[in-house]
Amino acid sequence: MNRFLLWLLLSLVASPLRAAPDGVVAVSHPAAAAAGARMLATGGNAVDAAAAVQFALNVVEPQSSGIGGGGFMLIHLAKTGETVIVDSRERAPAASRADMFAPGGAPMAFPLASTSGLAVGVPGTVRGVDTALRRWGTMALADTLAPAIELAAGGFRVNRFLAADIADDGGRTAIHPETAAIFRPGGVPLAEGDWLVQPDLARTLRLIATGGPKVFYEGPLARAIVEAQQRTRGELGEPGRGRMAIADLRDYTAAIRRPLTGQYRGWTVASMPPPSSGGLTLLQTLGLLERFPLGDTTQGYGFGSAKTVHLMIEAMRLAFADRAVWIGDDDARALPQAALLHPQYQAARAALIDPARRIEQASAGDPTRWAPAATKAPQRIRSRAESPQTTHFSIVDRWGNVVSYTSTIEYTWGAGITVPGYGFLLNNELTDFNFVPSADSATGNPGANDVAPGRRPRSSMAPTLLLKNGRPVAAYGSPGGATIINSVLNMTLNLVDHGMTPGQAIAAPRVSVTSAAGKVACEGGEDFMQPRLSIAVQDRLRALGHVGLGEAGTDGCQGRIGSVQAVVVDLTSGAQYGAADPRREGTVIRVGPGAPLAP
């Protein structure tokens, strides 16, 4: 048994909800949770632990995130009360063009484009983690890489989630030979219980541990990344080749951002600003709902009631209609963030919601009245469905520092391209841009999410912090593509409006709508998802005209949405708790008393 697995066995606490005086990690995989706990137990802080978790997830959840991708790390610093975000979102290469996914005007087929080098954005994870460690961590990059190196070199048992993602990948792990060699050795997909050793990945992580991020962004490894993303699918030919150059990697920097913050029923919600749509759409949806008495069972607005779910659906439809037009990379083009959250704009949008009637056609609003730089109303555009993968984890340390971190390689298995000799997958993040350019000066559409050199594609990731009187109470987030926003919304409503415990709030069935058209997805097919939406509630929603629930009298809530991992701090006692999502192999590890203090 290797050292890391021994640590895991000694550290793991099986219960999904635990209190701890010295720190808590809540992660979607037990081995990655153990990596974070190891940092806390040896004197590290939440940022150190987050770095270790992220690197370990590259090993044990390679289909979801890794050094070939990017993400957003929200950090709350207990000493100053400051909250910051390290944005390591991938960027479009300098040679990118708005029409590169639509040569000749016709959009490429997504399955082909997303598994070609053209889809690969400049990876940001290594630079982002190193930036966070240098500014707010206490450990060296090499120390935080140690657990991941041990896992990659010594191996681990494939869990049912990884096995399922290989078996049901639509062939994505079989397209490129280096990926197939790791996850389909001899043409046979790895199964649950198989032992997976990744020597090339271990060697890469050792190189980064020794040479720092420069090893990744310059030199032989950088050249290997550039060469790997020049692959294309035969059907696409030259237009499918990636456009990244060595200079794109060398010049990549992580951005330090301030979170978007808003108020909801006396609580402060801090979340991710653009280029993610997550925080802005979350705050907008909360603003639309605050005018209604959610949680008041005497008026019929309890959890899972038809009145409550109807309001949630309508608010999601309106917010996602705005998201499709107005949100993209704010660094590349000024966007009307403040206007979308302006009280008067919110009031006008909320007035469209009728508790007894479905909005016939939800469309984007025109916030230009509150954003002088914009002069024309937008036109509606069609958004492509996003991948349900990605990963999220949350950490609190003994000093009260908090990290909420969402990271991704975009679609499950990213581009499916493993860098030859280095053992890690490359993202296909550029497919989050509009395939067909939407900028139109005649209609006022800003093309906020069109491809452009150096631009970050719009995301849905929403690492979130809930505060009371300036003090953090809960940190959480979720994977799930566009449903991320609604998983975080459901979690927030469950905590604030419905008075649930963190464990109850995570386990409760979720409702999600990710477009103005309003097709409803909802959960209830697993025993832990309680309390369920009754058939009577679903029939009432059908009667109101909501679509996506199937035939009357049937249970249309059979989906699985997100995977929330949360840490919670009791404001009265200071006790720290973690709550993990059973939708994946969610794991909470507490770090007990007696661990050495950090310098």
C-alpha positions in Angstrom: 0.0 0.0 0.0 1.5 3.4 -1.0 1.9 6.2 1.5 -1.0 8.2 0.2 -3.6 5.5 0.5 -2.4 4.8 4.0 -2.9 8.5 4.8 -6.4 8.2 3.3 -7.4 5.3 5.4 -6.1 7.0 8.6 -7.8 10.3 7.7 -11.1 9.5 6.2 -14.2 10.2 8.2 -17.1 8.3 6.6 -20.0 10.6 7.8 -21.0 13.2 5.2 -21.4 15.9 8.0 -18.8 16.6 10.6 -17.6 19.3 12.9 -14.0 20.1 13.4 -11.9 22.7 15.3 -8.9 22.6 13.0 -10.3 22.6 9.5 -12.7 20.8 7.1 -12.5 19.7 3.5 -15.5 18.8 1.4 -14.6 17.2 -2.0 -16.2 15.0 -4.6 -13.5 12.3 -4.2 -12.1 10.8 -1.0 -8.5 10.6 -2.2 -8.6 14.3 -3.2 -10.2 15.2 0.1 -7.4 13.4 1.9 -4.8 15.4 0.0 -6.4 18.6 1.3 -6.7 17.3 4.8 -3.0 16.4 4.7 -2.0 20.0 4.1 -4.2 21.2 6.9 -2.9 18.6 9.3 0.7 19.5 8.6 0.2 23.2 9.2 -1.1 24.5 5.9 -4.0 26.9 5.4 -7.1 26.6 3.2 -5.2 27.9 0.1 -2.5 25.2 0.6 -5.2 22.6 0.9 -7.0 23.8 -2.2 -3.9 23.5 -4.2 -3.3 19.9 -3.1 -7.0 19.0 -3.8 -6.9 20.5 -7.3 -3.7 18.6 -8.2 -5.1 15.3 -6.8 -8.4 15.7 -8.7 -6.3 15.7 -11.9 -5.3 12.2 -11.0 -8.6 10.7 -9.7 -11.2 12.8 -11.7 -9.2 13.4 -14.9 -12.5 13.6 -16.9 -13.6 16.7 -15.0 -10.6 19.0 -14.2 -6.8 19.2 -14.2 -3.7 21.1 -15.2 -4.9 21.2 -18.8 -7.9 23.3 -17.8 -8.8 26.3 -15.6 -11.1 27.4 -12.9 -12.1 30.0 -10.3 -10.9 30.0 -6.7 -12.8 32.2 -4.3 -10.8 32.9 -1.1 -12.0 34.6 2.1 -9.2 35.8 4.3 -10.2 35.7 8.0 -7.5 38.2 9.1 -8.6 41.1 6.9 -12.2 40.0 6.1 -11.3 40.4 2.4 -12.7 38.1 -0.3 -10.9 37.7 -3.6 -11.1 35.4 -6.6 -8.2 33.9 -8.6 -9.5 33.6 -12.2 -7.5 31.0 -14.1 -10.1 30.6 -16.8 -8.6 29.5 -20.2 -8.0 32.1 -22.9 -8.5 32.1 -26.6 -5.1 32.1 -28.4 -3.9 35.3 -30.1 -4.6 33.8 -33.6 -8.3 33.2 -32.8 -11.1 34.7 -34.9 -14.8 35.2 -34.2 -15.8 32.9 -37.0 -13.3 30.1 -36.5 -16.0 27.6 -35.4 -18.1 28.6 -38.4 -15.8 28.6 -41.5 -17.9 29.8 -44.4 -20.7 30.7 -42.1 -21.9 27.2 -41.2 -21.1 26.1 -37.6 -19.0 23.0 -37.1 -20.6 19.9 -35.7 -20.0 20.0 -31.9 -18.8 16.4 -31.6 -16.1 17.1 -34.1 -15.2 20.6 -33.0 -15.0 19.7 -29.3 -12.6 16.8 -29.9 -10.2 18.8 -32.1 -7.4 21.1 -31.2 -9.3 24.1 -32.3 -11.3 23.8 -29.1 -8.3 24.0 -26.7 -7.9 27.2 -24.7 -4.7 28.3 -23.1 -4.7 26.4 -19.8 -4.7 28.4 -16.6 -4.8 26.0 -13.6 -1.1 25.8 -12.9 -0.6 29.5 -13.1 -3.8 30.2 -11.0 -2.8 27.8 -8.2 0.7 29.1 -8.1 -0.6 32.7 -7.9 -2.8 31.8 -5.0 -0.1 30.0 -3.2 2.4 32.8 -3.6 0.0 35.5 -2.4 -2.0 33.7 0.3 -0.6 30.3 0.9 2.0 29.1 3.4 3.4 26.1 1.6 5.6 25.6 -1.5 4.1 24.4 -4.7 6.1 21.2 -4.5 4.6 20.4 -1.1 1.1 20.7 -2.4 1.9 18.5 -5.4 3.2 15.6 -3.3 -0.1 13.8 -2.7 -1.0 14.0 -6.4 2.4 12.6 -7.4 2.0 9.7 -5.0 -1.5 9.0 -6.3 -0.4 9.1 -10.0 2.8 7.0 -9.4 1.3 4.5 -7.0 -2.2 4.3 -8.5 -5.7 4.2 -7.1 -8.9 2.1 -7.6 -11.3 3.4 -10.3 -14.6 4.3 -8.7 -18.0 3.8 -10.3 -18.2 7.4 -11.4 -14.9 7.3 -13.4 -15.8 3.9 -14.8 -19.2 5.2 -15.9 -17.7 8.2 -17.5 -15.3 6.0 -19.5 -18.0 3.5 -20.5 -20.5 6.2 -21.5 -18.2 8.7 -23.1 -19.6 8.5 -26.6 -16.2 7.3 -27.7 -14.3 10.4 -26.6 -11.6 8.4 -24.8 -11.1 6.3 -27.9 -10.5 9.0 -30.4 -6.9 9.9 -29.6 -4.4 7.0 -28.9 -2.7 8.4 -25.8 -6.0 8.8 -24.1 -7.2 5.4 -25.1 -4.0 3.8 -23.8 -4.7 5.2 -20.3 -8.4 4.7 -20.0 -9.0 1.9 -22.5 -5.9 -0.3 -22.3 -5.9 -2.9 -24.9 -9.2 -1.5 -26.2 -11.0 -2.4 -22.9 -12.5 0.4 -20.9 -11.4 0.5 -17.3 -14.0 -0.8 -14.9 -14.9 -0.1 -11.3 -12.2 -1.6 -9.0 -9.4 -1.5 -11.6 -6.1 -0.1 -10.5 -5.0 2.9 -12.5 -1.4 4.0 -12.5 -0.3 7.1 -14.5 3.5 7.3 -14.7 3.5 10.0 -17.4 1.3 12.3 -15.3 3.5 11.6 -12.2 6.6 12.6 -14.2 4.8 15.8 -15.3 3.8 16.7 -11.8 7.4 16.1 -10.6 8.6 18.5 -13.3 6.3 21.2 -12.1 7.2 20.5 -8.5 10.9 21.0 -9.3 10.7 23.8 -11.8 7.6 25.6 -10.9 5.0 26.9 -13.4 7.7 28.0 -15.9 8.1 24.3 -16.7 4.5 24.2 -17.9 4.3 27.5 -19.8 7.7 27.4 -21.4 10.1 24.8 -22.8 9.6 21.2 -23.9 6.3 20.8 -22.0 4.8 23.9 -23.5 5.9 22.8 -27.0 4.3 19.4 -26.4 1.0 21.2 -25.5 1.2 23.3 -28.7 1.9 20.3 -30.8 -0.9 18.2 -29.3 -3.5 20.9 -29.9 -2.6 21.0 -33.6 -4.6 17.7 -34.0 -7.8 17.8 -35.9 -10.6 15.4 -36.8 -10.4 14.1 -40.4 -13.8 15.5 -41.2 -12.7 19.0 -40.3 -9.3 19.1 -41.9 -7.2 22.2 -41.4 -9.9 24.4 -39.9 -10.0 22.0 -36.9 -6.4 22.5 -35.9 -5.6 24.5 -32.8 -4.3 28.0 -33.0 -2.3 28.2 -29.8 1.4 29.2 -29.9 4.2 29.1 -27.4 3.7 32.9 -26.8 0.1 32.3 -25.7 1.3 29.9 -23.0 4.2 32.1 -22.0 2.1 35.2 -21.7 -0.8 33.6 -19.7 -1.6 35.3 -16.4 -4.2 34.7 -13.8 -6.5 37.5 -12.9 -7.3 38.6 -9.4 -10.9 39.7 -9.1 -13.3 41.0 -6.6 -16.5 38.9 -6.2 -19.9 40.1 -7.2 -21.9 40.7 -4.0 -25.6 41.1 -3.4 -28.1 41.0 -0.6 -30.8 38.3 -0.1 -33.1 38.6 2.9 -30.4 40.1 5.0 -27.7 37.7 3.9 -24.7 38.7 1.8 -24.0 36.5 -1.2 -20.6 36.7 -2.8 -19.9 34.9 -6.1 -18.1 34.9 -9.4 -18.2 37.9 -11.7 -17.7 37.7 -15.5 -16.2 36.0 -17.5 -18.5 33.6 -15.6 -22.2 34.1 -15.8 -22.6 32.2 -12.6 -22.5 34.9 -9.9 -24.4 37.5 -12.0 -27.2 35.1 -13.0 -27.4 33.8 -9.4 -27.8 37.2 -7.9 -30.2 38.3 -10.6 -32.4 35.2 -9.9 -32.3 35.8 -6.2 -33.3 39.4 -6.8 -36.3 38.4 -8.8 -37.4 35.9 -6.1 -36.9 38.2 -3.1 -40.2 39.9 -3.8 -42.1 36.7 -3.1 -42.6 35.0 0.3 -40.6 31.8 -0.4 -40.5 29.6 2.7 -43.8 30.8 4.0 -45.8 27.6 4.2 -48.9 29.4 5.4 -49.1 31.1 2.0 -48.2 27.9 0.1 -44.6 28.7 -0.5 -42.9 25.8 1.3 -40.2 23.7 -0.2 -41.3 21.8 -3.3 -44.8 23.4 -3.5 -46.2 24.1 -6.9 -46.2 27.9 -6.1 -42.5 27.9 -5.0 -41.3 25.8 -8.0 -43.3 27.9 -10.5 -41.7 31.1 -9.2 -38.2 29.5 -9.4 -38.8 28.4 -13.0 -40.0 31.8 -14.1 -37.1 33.6 -12.4 -34.6 31.2 -14.0 -36.2 31.8 -17.4 -35.9 35.5 -17.2 -32.3 35.5 -15.8 -31.1 33.0 -18.4 -32.6 35.0 -21.2 -30.5 38.0 -20.1 -27.5 35.8 -19.6 -27.6 34.6 -23.2 -27.2 38.2 -24.5 -25.4 40.3 -21.9 -22.7 38.2 -20.2 -19.3 37.3 -21.5 -15.7 38.4 -20.8 -15.9 41.8 -19.1 -12.1 42.3 -19.6 -12.7 42.2 -23.3 -15.8 44.4 -23.5 -17.6 46.4 -20.8 -20.8 44.6 -19.9 -23.9 46.0 -18.0 -23.3 44.1 -14.8 -24.6 46.9 -12.5 -27.6 47.5 -14.8 -28.7 43.8 -14.7 -28.7 44.0 -10.9 -30.1 47.6 -10.6 -33.1 47.6 -8.3 -35.4 49.3 -10.8 -34.4 46.9 -13.6 -34.9 43.9 -11.2 -38.3 45.3 -10.2 -39.4 45.6 -13.9 -38.3 42.0 -14.6 -39.9 40.7 -11.4 -43.2 42.3 -12.4 -43.3 39.9 -15.4 -43.7 37.0 -13.0 -47.3 36.0 -12.2 -47.7 33.4 -9.4 -50.7 32.0 -11.3 -49.6 32.1 -14.9 -46.6 31.1 -17.0 -44.8 33.8 -19.0 -45.7 32.9 -22.6 -42.4 34.0 -24.1 -39.5 35.0 -21.8 -37.0 37.1 -23.5 -33.9 39.2 -22.6 -34.6 42.6 -21.1 -33.0 45.9 -22.1 -30.9 47.2 -19.2 -29.5 50.0 -21.4 -31.5 52.6 -19.4 -29.2 51.9 -16.5 -26.1 51.4 -18.6 -25.4 54.6 -20.6 -22.6 53.0 -22.7 -25.2 50.6 -24.3 -27.6 52.3 -26.7 -29.6 49.6 -28.4 -31.7 46.6 -27.3 -30.3 43.1 -27.9 -31.6 40.3 -30.0 -32.1 36.8 -28.8 -29.4 34.2 -29.6 -29.3 30.5 -29.3 -27.0 29.0 -26.6 -25.4 25.6 -26.9 -26.0 23.1 -24.1 -23.0 22.9 -21.7 -21.3 19.8 -20.2 -22.6 18.5 -16.9 -19.1 17.8 -15.8 -16.5 20.0 -13.9 -15.8 19.7 -10.1 -16.2 21.8 -7.0 -14.7 21.6 -3.5 -14.9 23.8 -0.4 -12.4 24.2 2.5 -12.2 26.0 5.8 -9.0 26.1 8.0 -8.5 26.5 11.7 -8.0 30.3 11.3 -11.3 30.7 9.5 -9.9 31.2 6.0 -12.3 29.8 3.4 -11.8 28.5 -0.2 -14.6 27.7 -2.6 -13.1 26.4 -5.8 -14.7 25.3 -9.1 -12.5 24.0 -11.9 -12.9 22.2 -15.2 -11.6 21.0 -18.5 -15.1 21.8 -19.9 -16.8 18.8 -21.5 -16.4 15.4 -20.0 -12.8 14.4 -21.0 -12.2 17.9 -22.4 -11.0 17.7 -26.0 -10.1 14.0 -25.4 -6.5 14.9 -26.3 -3.8 13.7 -23.8 -0.5 15.5 -24.2 1.9 12.7 -25.5 4.5 11.7 -22.9 3.0 14.0 -20.2 -0.2 12.2 -19.3 -2.8 15.0 -18.9 -5.9 16.0 -20.9 -6.4 19.3 -22.6 -9.6 21.3 -22.3 -12.1 22.0 -25.0 -13.1 25.3 -23.3 -13.3 27.4 -26.5 -16.5 25.6 -27.4 -18.1 27.7 -24.6 -17.9 30.6 -27.1 -20.6 31.3 -29.6 -19.9 29.1 -32.7 -21.6 31.7 -35.0 -20.6 35.3 -34.1 -23.5 37.3 -32.6 -22.2 40.8 -32.6 -24.6 43.1 -34.5 -24.3 46.9 -34.3 -27.8 47.2 -35.9 -29.5 45.4 -33.1 -27.1 46.3 -30.3 -26.1 42.8 -29.6 -22.6 43.2 -28.1 -21.2 39.8 -29.1 -20.3 39.4 -25.4 -19.4 35.7 -25.9 -17.9 35.8 -29.4 -14.4 34.3 -29.9 -11.7 37.0 -29.8 -7.9 36.9 -29.1 -7.1 36.6 -25.4 -10.8 36.5 -24.5 -12.1 34.1 -21.8 -15.2 32.2 -22.8 -18.4 32.6 -20.8 -18.7 30.2 -17.9 -21.4 29.1 -15.5 -19.1 28.3 -12.6 -20.2 29.9 -9.4 -18.1 29.4 -6.3 -20.1 31.1 -3.7 -19.8 32.4 -0.1 -22.8 33.2 2.1 -22.1 35.8 4.8 -23.9 37.3 7.8 -22.8 40.6 9.1 -19.6 40.3 7.1 -18.7 36.9 8.6 -18.7 33.7 6.4 -21.3 31.2 7.2 -21.2 28.8 4.2 -19.1 28.2 1.1 -20.4 26.0 -1.7 -20.6 25.5 -5.4 -21.3 22.8 -7.9 -20.3 21.2 -11.3 -23.0 20.8 -14.0 -22.5 23.2 -16.9 -25.3 25.8 -17.0 -27.1 23.9 -14.2 -24.3 25.0 -11.8 -26.1 28.3 -11.4 -29.3 26.6 -10.4 -27.7 24.1 -8.1 -26.2 27.0 -6.2 -29.5 28.8 -6.3 -31.3 25.7 -4.9 -28.7 25.5 -2.1 -29.1 29.1 -1.2 -32.9 29.0 -1.1 -32.8 25.8 1.0 -30.5 27.4 3.6 -32.1 30.8 3.7 -35.7 30.4 2.9 -36.4 26.8 3.9 -34.2 26.6 7.0 -32.5 23.3 6.1 -29.3 22.0 7.6 -26.4 21.9 5.1 -26.8 18.2 4.7 -30.5 18.5 4.0 -29.9 21.4 1.7 -27.5 19.4 -0.4 -29.5 16.2 -0.5 -32.9 17.9 -1.4 -34.0 17.4 -5.0 -33.1 20.3 -7.3 -35.0 22.1 -10.0 -33.3 23.7 -13.0 -34.2 25.7 -16.1 -31.3 26.9 -18.3 -33.0 28.8 -21.1 -35.8 31.2 -21.8 -37.8 28.4 -23.4 -38.0 26.9 -19.9 -37.6 23.2 -20.3 -37.7 21.9 -16.7 -35.3 19.4 -15.2 -35.8 18.1 -11.7 -34.7 15.4 -9.4 -36.2 12.8 -7.1 -35.2 9.4 -8.5 -32.8 8.5 -5.6 -33.8 7.7 -2.0 -31.7 10.5 -0.5 -33.5 13.2 -2.5 -36.1 14.3 0.0 -38.7 15.7 0.2 -39.7 14.9 -3.4 -41.8 16.9 -5.7 -45.1 15.0 -5.7 -47.0 13.9 -8.8 -49.7 16.4 -7.8 -47.2 19.3 -7.8 -45.8 18.2 -11.1 -49.3 18.0 -12.6 -50.0 21.6 -11.4 -46.8 22.7 -13.1 -47.8 21.0 -16.3 -51.2 22.7 -16.1 -49.5 26.0 -15.9 -47.8 25.2 -19.2 -44.3 24.2 -18.0 -42.6 21.7 -20.3 -40.1 18.9 -19.8 -41.9 16.9 -17.1 -43.5 14.4 -19.4 -47.0 13.0 -19.4 -49.6 14.0 -16.8 -49.7 11.6 -13.8 -46.1 10.4 -14.3 -43.0 11.3 -12.3 -41.0 13.5 -14.5 -38.4 14.3 -11.8 -35.8 11.6 -12.5 -32.7 13.7 -13.4 -29.4 14.2 -11.5 -28.3 17.8 -11.2 -24.9 19.0 -9.9 -22.8 17.9 -7.0 -22.6 20.5 -4.2 -19.7 20.4 -1.6 -20.0 22.8 1.3 -18.3 23.9 4.4 -20.2 25.8 7.1 -19.1 27.9 10.1 -21.4 28.3 13.2 -21.4 32.0 14.0 -22.2 31.3 17.7 -19.8 28.5 18.5 -17.2 28.9 15.7 -17.6 25.1 15.0 -16.8 24.1 11.4 -18.8 21.6 9.5 -18.6 20.0 6.1 -21.4 18.5 4.0 -20.8 16.4 0.9 -23.0 15.5 -2.0 -24.0 11.8 -2.4 -24.6 12.4 -6.1 -20.8 11.8 -6.5 -18.5 10.1 -4.1 -18.7 13.3 -1.9 -16.4 13.1 1.1 -15.8 15.3 4.2 -12.6 15.0 6.2 -12.1 16.8 9.5 -8.7 17.7 10.8 -8.7 17.0 14.5 -7.0 18.8 17.3 -3.3 18.5 17.8 -2.1 19.4 14.3 0.9 21.8 14.3 0.2 25.4 13.8 1.3 27.2 10.7 4.2 29.6 10.9 
